[in-house]
Amino acid sequence: MKALLRNLIVPAVMAFAVAGCGGDDPIGPGNGGPPPDISGTYDIVSFTQGGFTLTPPAVSGTFTVGQTSSSDTEASGTISLDITVPDGMGGFTNIVDAGTYTIRSNGSWEQDTQQQALGTYSLVGNTLTVTVTEPAQAASTSVWQRQ
């Protein structure tokens, strides 16, 4: 089970890096309008993959996000991730990653870092939920809270 946990979590953590802020209206599929400016630093609330959910202190991490462009339907920018997850052998693994992201008003999420990923996001207040759907081995849901 420890090996399974390690083999699931580390690739998935590499495949998501996003954060959020905004009003009380959810942003995501079907809500239209421009995507939110997600600039800021965010703390992890939970991470779920393969039936396992981790919450602090078992997992800890932050995202730093900077928006560099925005249009009526799309926003993009830079992201950096620093997260610590259980390694499945009684210790922890620190993962540091950086790259770019694109979000769309239809709720889609795309990232280009060490691990490219596709998925969806929804934003309610300062709580952002990101679901990674591709690549399949990184399928996961993460919840983040703006600092």
N, C-alpha and C positions, 0 to 999 in steps of 0.2 A: 504494500500500500504506500509506503514511503517513496519508493521509486516511481510509482504511478503519479503521486502528488507532485514530485519534482519534475517529471517529464511533462505534465500538463501545465503547471503554473509558470515555469520559467519562459517557455515560448509565448504563452499568452500575455505575460507581462510585457514582453518585448513588442507585442503587437498592438498595444493600445497606449495612447498618450494623449489625453485631452483633458480639458477643464472647462468650467463654465461660470457664468454670472448672468444676471438679467432680472427681469421682472417676475411677477407671479404667474404669468401666462406660460404654459408649456410651449416649447419650441420643438418641432419635430414634424413627422410626416403629416401632411394634410393641413398644417397651420399657415402655410404661405408666408409672405413677407420676407424681408431680408433676414439672414441668419444673425444671431447675436454676436457682439464683440466679446470674445471669450478671453481676452487678455487678463493675466493675473497669475497668482500662485495658488495652488489648490492642494488639499490634503485628501488622502484616500479614506473613504468611509467603509467600503466593502469591496470584495472581489470574489466572483463566483465562476467556477469552471468545473465541468465534469462531475457535478453534484456536490462539490465542496465549496463552502463559503468561508472566506477568511475575513476577519475584522481586526482592527488594532486591539491589542499589541501584536497579534500573530503576523500581521502585515503592516508595513508603514511605508509612506512615500509621499512625494510631492511632484506636481507638474508645474512647470513654468511655461506660460503661453504668451506669445506676442503676435497680435494681428498685424499683417503688413499690407493687406489689400481687402477690399470689399466691393461687392456689386449688389444689384437687386436680389440676386438669388444665391450668391456664393461668397464665402469669405475664406481667406487663407493666411498662413503665417508660419511662425517657427514654434517648435515645442522642444522641451527638454524634460527628461524623466529621471528621477532618482528614487528607486523603490527597493525595499528589503522584503524578501519572501522566505518562507521556510525552504530549506534545501532537501527535505525529505529524509535527512540522516541525523536530525537533531540539532542542526545548525541553521545558518541563514545565508542567503545569497543576495549580494547587492547588485542591482542592475542599473546601469546608467546608459541612457540613450538620448539621441537628439536628431532632429530633422525638421520636416515640414508637415503641415496638415491642410486639409481643405474640408470645410463643412458647407452644406447646402440647405436652403430653406425647406427642401422636401424631407429633411431629417437624415440625410446620408452623411457619413463620416469616411474620410480617406486619409491615410497617412503614408509618408515616405520617410522611413527611418531605417535602422538596420533591418527591421522586419516590416515589410509593407503590409497594410491591413485595410480592410473595408468593413463597414458596418453602419450602424445608425446611432443617433443620439437623441435624447430629450432633455430639456432644461426646464426646471421649475424653481423659481427663485434663484438661490445660489447652489442648488443641488443638480448636478449633471449626471445622467446615467448614460453610459456608452456600452453598446452591445457590438462586439466584434463577431462577424459572421464568416469572414475569409481572412486568412487561410483557415481551413476547417480545424486543424490541430490547435489553433489559438482561439477557437470559439469561446467567448467569455462575456461576462457582464461586470462592469466596474461602476462604482458610485463615488463621486468626488464632491467635496465641499470647498467653496472659496474661503480662503483665509480672511 
